[in-house]
């Protein structure tokens, strides 16, 4: 019985190493779509002009 347990532990470690380090995940369609959406530039407007001054400052 201890040999079977040890074998299962070794097999589990080998499978974990394979899936973590050797096998590269294949991107799905939704992941590819999200990456193309992120590559596109995002519009940015500076709204710091509209922030009121801090309390106690004279402006």
N, C-alpha and C positions, 0 to 999 in steps of 0.2 A: 504493500500500500504506500509506503513512503516513496518508492521509486516512481509510482504513477503520479503522485502529487508533485514531486520534483520535475518530472517530465512535463506535466501540465504548466508548471511555473515557467520552465524554459521555453516551451512552445508559446505561451502567452507573451513572454518578453520578446521573442523573435517576431511574432506578428505585430506587436506594438511598434517595434523598431522599423519594420517594413512599412507600416502605414504612416508613421510619423516622418520618416526620413527619406525613404526610397520612392514611394508612390506619390506622384504629383497629381493633385486634384484637377479634374477637367472642369473648366468653368461652364456653368449652365447658361441658358439663354438670358435669364433674368440678371445674372451677374455681368454678362457682356453688355447688356443694355444699360445697367447702372454705371459701368465704367465709361461708356460713351457719353452718358449724360454728365458725368463728373468732369470729363475732359473739356466740355464746352465752357466758355467763359461765363461767369456769373455777373450780372449787372450789380454794381455797387454805387450807392449814393451816400455821400457823407452827410450825416444828419447832426453832426456836432455843432453846426451853426445854430441850430434851433434849440439847443439846451440852454436853459436860463442860467445866469451867473450864480455862483455859490452864495449862500447867505452870508452877509457880512462883508462882501466885497463891493467896492464902488466901481461902476462901469458906465 
